[in-house]
Amino acid sequence: MQKNLLSPLRCVLALLVIFLLAEITPMSAFAQTGTTEVSGTVLDAKGLPIPGATIKNQTTAKVAISDGNGRYKIAAVKGETLVYTFIGYTGKSVLVGNEMQVNVNLIEAPDKTLNDVVVIGYGTQKRSDVTGSVVSVPKARLSQLPVTNVLQSIEGAVAGVNVTTTSSVPGSQPSALIRGQNSITAGSGPYVVVDGVPLSKTGGSLNDINPNDIASVEVLKDASATAIYGTNGSNGVILITTKRGTAGKPVIRYSGYAGIDNLAHILEPRSGAEYVQKYADFLKQTGQVQQRPVPNIGELPAYNAGTTTDWVKEATQQGVIQDHNVGISGGSQDVKYFISGDYLNQKGVIKGYNFKRIGLRSNLDVNVTSFLTVGTSLFLTSNNYDGGRANLLFATAMSPYGQEYNANGTYAIYPMNPEQLYTNPLLGLTTTQISRTTNINGNGYAEVKFPGALTGLKFRLNAGYTYFPERRGSYIGRLANDLNGTASSFNASTNSYTIENILTYSKDIKKHHFDFTALYSAQERKYNSTTAGAVGFVNDELGLDNIGAGATQTSGSYRDRYGLNSQMGRLFYSYDSKYLLTLTARRDGSSVFGANTTKYGVFPSAAVGWNIINEDFMKNSKVFSNLKLRLSYGKTGNEAVGVYNTITTDGSVRYPFNGISTIGVVPNNLGNISLQWETTKTANIGLDFGILNNRISGSIEAYQNKTSGLLLNRSLPII
């Protein structure tokens, strides 16, 4: 649900923000030269006003923005051309005549027009010119499906992408495979890039991205498309672009949903009578003498009282989910902003399983001059998974006559006493369990467009920083059958930095079109963690808040550092939009490799395309509206090893020496300095088609992946 809340009463909560923005953001780029001006109203096909439409005088380059009622004024004289545009609508040009009052109706653009440009990595490209296997996720799925993770939107929407949900636990992240698994020991998940800056390898996950903030998602599948990411592209790439501001008055949007969850298959336990009969049948079949109607003495009180317990019902509950999103966007032709907030609260169907997410995002774009544009993308996400949890497996194993509570109101440890194979499935609810993560991400860019003889040349600097702290803690006390009390604490932080220098050049020479992209980038990640644990507490009063009170204590720490330097070049050539060629090469240098092999790998790719639909013999086709053949071949790499697998690392161990506990140093990993890159070679052939004005459209593809140089772990004998 989306509403345009422009009336004063509905903007009360946003007035302060709007007034502040008004100080730095001109709401109209109207400028007038002379005394002649054209005014009017911009309307849609139904006659409703369009606020925020752009009106540009092509002759003088003057620009105006329509107000909340669609009205505008712009300096113009007879003979000049005005161009009216608004996102989602087909633009219109009007030649100024004697009439100075011009009303214009814009028609909503079809979906295929909106999707003409796709993100391909370090740039965009017309869909008709794409030579690699690049698929855009339908925008309707991103905006309409009630999902908590963007992978749930991709599931079932992109061929060759297998999204698996292995757990129904709130906040659990689905896994994704693009065209299968290409490595044995390395991770097989795709590389995720958000607004041009990597999300993968920073500690964060797609749970940190609010699906309602996403404008588009592209999936890169073949080597021609992924080789541009080199060592990170062997498992495919997911490119996410978040929403940004558009010119116009502030628009406030709210969307939200709420729902309930229930067990898909309700486990129905045996009734008391069925349980007693089953026990009697067992004794008879095994030739044993029945001494009591139930197996255990602890079940007799409930049996004699005629009361039973539905343990599955006790361990489960009706799940509830609610998600609320508020966003404000707007700006002028030179300054555009997008600000959003998100609150998600999900209670699982098993007691104690919860997930809460609070997120904030701010995107800003500023045209400083006609040739310089700068912008920022900031987001903060806090995830909370706290809560002791019930055990559904143990609940299914309980006797209906099991004792749930002790006389003092605490949970009985062994409901079927003296049977001790299963403890009370609700004991976990008495424990303290903490699991929290925070993702603080800041990205910025500056883009320079060179004028004059260098028109078409652009330089862009991207810089990104991510701070990802995480905390986990646990305390299990006497109420949960730990007579001594056990506490553990884990704290970690990941700091990630990305710098990218991108140079692009675009040139048209008659029917020839050239695009060249060059990149130099550096990435660094620093990880630190500390652990603490203790056993033997006098009581459970402080628990996790005073680990130092434990009789026996343990502690540890860990730190690592990772770096990647990259250079990339890509050339795209098109002749008359019929014959297409893409050549890409990327060189990556990774810190994980040893002295006996090069730390650098080169990953090239090539692709050709033939837009058959643009041939003269297809112009009069009444069947096909799109027909394109694609061929590609390329190589991608995979580091496939941990940060320090190429060197021998030491660990500590305690041992007795002269009756004293002494700390010694032992190797805990034998390094291999000869480790090198895993490489995946991919061949792909594809046919894109559209029939009957794209009423029926799709792609037919065949591919082959071959990975060589696989890296495996080997167990060595102790002696």
C-alpha angles and dihedrals in degrees: 000000000000129000132186102222103191102140116103094244093055094046097056094108092048100043095097092051092046093049091051091049090047089062091062102022122069108215092205131035089200114148128167133205118190123353101289120098138167120221135178145115132287111219137177126235090277093052095254118139119256112217117203097027115152120235114190129185102219092200099052099021089232114152134202133182123218115241129233091287094048093254122140143173126202136170110252142140134207114293096028122116124235120201119204118200139165130170111266093022134091110252123239133206122211127190110221112238133166093303113090092188109078123174116188132195116207121203121222110254120239118250094253090061091053091050097049092105120055132184111247103172123285089014148005134266140190109266091233090058098049112117099180132072100272122157127189118213109234109262091224090064092052095051104034109037115091097229134146096205128042091228087068087061091051093049109110093359102088124052114232094024114110113196114189127191105201097175138035091206109128111259095018112141122231118233124233134205121191110206094340135292118320100180138042104207101022125076115271099203120119123260110255123210122184118196090341096307123101119254093180117084092023096094092253128109140202088270085076093061118082107225090215090062093058120104099178142357124203125187118208111203114165131059093254089063100035101039088082086072093049114190091014096054104065093099097041130266134255114204116199123191117191126214119275134193125275129207114272143071118317113288118197117203131187127188128171145151140190131198146160131241128209134179109278090217117027112215108224111204123210117274119243092260092049091049093051092047092049090053092048091050090051093052092047093050092048094045096242127145114246110233098173136007094250130046099240136045091227089065096056099083093057092042092052091047091048093234126135135188126222097214095185089055090048092052097045138057140179108282119229129196130185130174127185127186129184123182138174124195139166141100140151133288088276104036123041128174140185123190125177141171129200134194121185125178121179126178113194129226091247114069115258097023109119139155128193126179129185117184138178127188134183125183121183131181123186128185097210093179136347089276104031126069125175132181147166137213116198129175138168124193128182119194122193123191097165123151144092110254139219121237112238093186092058090045091060090051096053126109114241085233094053117129110249100182138031121230090264092056098257122124115273109243096214110026091185096045128211085026105092102175091099128034126205107294090220097059091096089066089068094056128090112240122176126184119162136156133183128196117199110182131177125180130176137180141189121197126192122196111200116223135211117015089002094058108145094036116113134175121199129186117200122189126180137180129185128187113190117180120178133186132193128176140167138188122184114186142176095289087063095050097265103124093187101041121239125215132183132177132189127186126176140164134196123201116193130184130190129185121180129181110194126185119187132180127188124187137171121201109180104294093351120095124189130189122181127184127186126183139189115181141166129199129188133180128189121192129189130175138174130192133195132181140173140184129195114049124181090226141344097253099107101017111156092012092068111033089159089071092070118108095224118037135187132185140177144170139201137190135181139169132208132189137184128187119191142183123188140179129188130181124191123188129183130181113204089328087286107091118040134189130181124184121184135176129175130184118202129188116197128194093216097077127090139240098266095061134044117268088213130080130183119217117189132180139179132196136179130194137191119203096207091177090066094058118109093242090059098049094093095043111135093188109046122057093169133022124162133161120209133190126180142167129181151140130240131183139224127200090206095179137087124260095265103025092114094060132054111254127198132223135188130248134180121233135168117257119176088343093306125112105242132186117233135181122239133170110257096180129030108216126220112210091190097067115126142175125306107225129202120199116200131192118190137181122184141175120202116197141177124190131196097006090322094301083132116033139155149125133258114204140174123190143170126207122194121181121196134181093040113191117220136180116244126202114221124207116255091235 
